[in-house]
Amino acid sequence: MSKIVILGAGISGHVAATHLRRKLSKKHEVVVVSPNGNYQWVPSNIWVGIGRMKSEKILFPLEPLYKKKGIGFKQAKAISFFPEGDKNEYKPYVLAEYVKGDNVGQQEKITYDYLINATGPRLNFGATDGLIPGKNKTYSVCTYTHADHAWEGLNKVIEQMKAGKRAKILIGTGHAKSTCQGAAFEYILNVEKELCRHNVRDMAEVTWISNEYQLGDFGMDGMLLSYGSMTMKSHEMVEMIFEDRDIKWILGAGVNKIEDGLAHYENLEGEQKSETYDFAMLIPAFSGHGFKAYDKNKNDITEKLFKGFMIVDADYTQKPYEKWSVKDWPETYQNPSYKNIFAPGIAFAPPHAISKPRKSKNGTDISPAPPRTGMPSGITAKLVADNIIDSIKSGKESLKHKGSMGNMGAACIASAGYGLTKGSGVSITTFPIVPDYEKYPKTQGRQLGKTFGAIGLAGHWLKLALHYAFLYKAKMKPFWWLIPE
Ligand SMILES: Cc1cc2nc3c(=O)[nH]c(=O)nc-3n(C[C@H](O)[C@H](O)[C@H](O)COP(=O)(O)OP(=O)(O)OC[C@H]3O[C@@H](n4cnc5c(N)ncnc54)[C@H](O)[C@@H]3O)c2cc1C
């Protein structure tokens, strides 16, 4: 009998837990450890943040589902890793602390045979002075509680505009190295549409602020897209969309300090500038959780497991941008030092950025960190689960399931607006996520036809369909496993 412990119940952790449970007999134990008692479908936070969907619609409690399906659940947060056990515990374990219930504050050694670290990113608001969700008129949509607050803030500004006060709205990245430009892009389009719906669009100045060098970089170095029968660069497409909606933009901006209604930033020219606003949604930097690891003698071995995020089978050799290769990216998400530990989704340390790194004239790094979107988070979690299942069933290590961000696609469907007839969508699909210049040398490392942009109501329908399909799948309703990741 094997015990598989999964840290985190986001897209990655939940996908891994559900597949493991379905394919392994009940003599094997599957245990999820996560501080949040709810599963949340993060992409729909955008609609929560514009007040068009209640946060209850994008979440459900995990414990009743896990109880019914035979998955163990501990509402606790992992603190440190002991992959060799210790003097009193011969099995590897994770030290976790309960965050709810009768045993809140208590710590437990949770032993395992296999460990899946699916703890995603730490939302590192602290990396930008004054960037605190709900304070200084800045908000976030990264979690459902943040998105609830964002709607409260936005609604207040909309009401002020209705009463005749003009307003400035600022949306984008809140740190020189933030990622998740796609989510901010989707939010700005939705906010702009809501302003129209509330008949206050002419009262608002809407501005995009981002660490991207060009619009449409999205942390993926931009892309050449098929657009109908033409090709178009992603920056041209986003420029067209922003111009059409009268959205202004500030690029190459490393936001470094927030005061009440004032965002300070440095640009690539090395100038220190600031922008005023009445409402801002700024994505923070993402970091690892700062976990520590120890060997059986309690010596610190953190560097064997973590490089900020968790170390996996990537090539972490420091190289200049010109030497970066799609082959640097991991395929099995297995830690090289401890082969029973895996890190799918956002929890693994990427070998390098995808966008060309840029510095300001003062030497400040200002360029997006690599994005890791929902689809790869689900796919990598499933392949990790499948390798563990094969290893358990065959009794020897099996790593035949592989998938790199260099042979995986990502779909960024930025729906704008809500409702079956009123919404519209901007869909940008990229294949592969990490450009492969050997396979696709003439099309900027991507396969045309599989890398495309589209604008229209269909994208919006697709986003809405995905919301329902993925919540159905997450709730493990009949035949849930037939819905792909
Ligand atoms: C607003 C928004 C919109 C987005 N829209 C899209 C989209 O349209 N399409 C798309 O593909 N992607 C989208 N994304 C990205 C997508 O949501 C992420 O790629 C995905 O959620 C990553 O999954 P994950 O499981 O790796 O991490 P997470 O979803 O962050 O899950 C991490 C889990 O770990 C838990 N955890 C944290 N700390 C600990 C600890 N110490 N111990 C144990 N557990 C811990 C957390 O509670 C959580 O359950 C969007 C992201 C945002 C913020």
The ligand as a Tripos MOL2 file, in Angstrom:
@<TRIPOS>MOLECULE
LIG
   53    58     1     0     0
SMALL
NO_CHARGES

@<TRIPOS>ATOM
      1 C1         -7.6330   36.2160  -12.2480 C.3       1 LIG1
      2 C2         -6.9750   35.0680  -12.9480 C.ar      1 LIG1
      3 C3         -7.4900   34.6170  -14.1490 C.ar      1 LIG1
      4 C4         -6.9090   33.5540  -14.8030 C.ar      1 LIG1
      5 N1         -7.4460   33.1410  -15.9820 N.ar      1 LIG1
      6 C5         -6.9170   32.0850  -16.6120 C.ar      1 LIG1
      7 C6         -7.4910   31.6150  -17.8360 C.ar      1 LIG1
      8 O1         -8.4520   32.1770  -18.3710 O.2       1 LIG1
      9 N2         -6.9480   30.5240  -18.4240 N.ar      1 LIG1
     10 C7         -5.8940   29.8680  -17.8660 C.ar      1 LIG1
     11 O2         -5.4420   28.8670  -18.4420 O.2       1 LIG1
     12 N3         -5.3120   30.2910  -16.7210 N.ar      1 LIG1
     13 C8         -5.7920   31.3770  -16.0830 C.ar      1 LIG1
     14 N4         -5.2330   31.8140  -14.9160 N.ar      1 LIG1
     15 C9         -4.0830   31.0630  -14.3480 C.3       1 LIG1
     16 C10        -4.5320   29.8430  -13.5550 C.3       1 LIG1
     17 O3         -5.5200   30.2240  -12.6310 O.3       1 LIG1
     18 C11        -3.3230   29.2160  -12.8670 C.3       1 LIG1
     19 O4         -2.4540   28.7360  -13.8660 O.3       1 LIG1
     20 C12        -3.6820   28.0350  -11.9810 C.3       1 LIG1
     21 O5         -4.5970   28.4230  -10.9950 O.3       1 LIG1
     22 C13        -2.4370   27.4320  -11.3410 C.3       1 LIG1
     23 O6         -2.7870   26.2860  -10.6510 O.3       1 LIG1
     24 P1         -1.9090   25.6990   -9.4610 P.3       1 LIG1
     25 O7         -2.6830   24.5520   -8.9270 O.co2     1 LIG1
     26 O8         -0.5150   25.4600   -9.8900 O.co2     1 LIG1
     27 O9         -1.8170   26.8760   -8.3770 O.3       1 LIG1
     28 P2         -3.0200   27.5250   -7.5100 P.3       1 LIG1
     29 O10        -4.2940   27.5680   -8.2820 O.co2     1 LIG1
     30 O11        -2.4620   28.8220   -7.0090 O.co2     1 LIG1
     31 O12        -3.1880   26.5240   -6.3010 O.3       1 LIG1
     32 C14        -2.2750   26.4470   -5.2340 C.3       1 LIG1
     33 C15        -2.9100   25.7220   -4.0690 C.3       1 LIG1
     34 O13        -1.9370   25.5670   -3.0350 O.3       1 LIG1
     35 C16        -2.5070   25.9200   -1.7920 C.3       1 LIG1
     36 N5         -1.4170   26.3000   -0.8860 N.ar      1 LIG1
     37 C17        -0.8160   27.4960   -0.7690 C.ar      1 LIG1
     38 N6          0.1100   27.4410    0.2020 N.ar      1 LIG1
     39 C18         0.0980   26.1740    0.7040 C.ar      1 LIG1
     40 C19         0.8240   25.5090    1.7250 C.ar      1 LIG1
     41 N7          1.7660   26.1260    2.4490 N.pl3     1 LIG1
     42 N8          0.5440   24.2170    1.9700 N.ar      1 LIG1
     43 C20        -0.4060   23.5510    1.2640 C.ar      1 LIG1
     44 N9         -1.1340   24.1540    0.2900 N.ar      1 LIG1
     45 C21        -0.8730   25.4420    0.0090 C.ar      1 LIG1
     46 C22        -3.4820   27.0320   -2.1510 C.3       1 LIG1
     47 O14        -4.4300   27.2320   -1.1210 O.3       1 LIG1
     48 C23        -4.0980   26.4650   -3.4300 C.3       1 LIG1
     49 O15        -5.0900   25.5140   -3.1140 O.3       1 LIG1
     50 C24        -5.7740   32.9120  -14.2530 C.ar      1 LIG1
     51 C25        -5.2210   33.3760  -13.0450 C.ar      1 LIG1
     52 C26        -5.8080   34.4610  -12.4110 C.ar      1 LIG1
     53 C27        -5.2020   34.9620  -11.1100 C.3       1 LIG1
@<TRIPOS>BOND
     1     1     2 1
     2     2     3 ar
     3     2    52 ar
     4     3     4 ar
     5     4     5 ar
     6     4    50 ar
     7     5     6 ar
     8     6     7 ar
     9     6    13 1
    10     7     8 2
    11     7     9 ar
    12     9    10 ar
    13    10    11 2
    14    10    12 ar
    15    12    13 ar
    16    13    14 ar
    17    14    15 1
    18    14    50 ar
    19    15    16 1
    20    16    17 1
    21    16    18 1
    22    18    19 1
    23    18    20 1
    24    20    21 1
    25    20    22 1
    26    22    23 1
    27    23    24 1
    28    24    25 2
    29    24    26 1
    30    24    27 1
    31    27    28 1
    32    28    29 2
    33    28    30 1
    34    28    31 1
    35    31    32 1
    36    32    33 1
    37    33    34 1
    38    33    48 1
    39    34    35 1
    40    35    36 1
    41    35    46 1
    42    36    37 ar
    43    36    45 ar
    44    37    38 ar
    45    38    39 ar
    46    39    40 ar
    47    39    45 ar
    48    40    41 1
    49    40    42 ar
    50    42    43 ar
    51    43    44 ar
    52    44    45 ar
    53    46    47 1
    54    46    48 1
    55    48    49 1
    56    50    51 ar
    57    51    52 ar
    58    52    53 1
@<TRIPOS>SUBSTRUCTURE
     1 LIG1         1 GROUP 0 **** ****
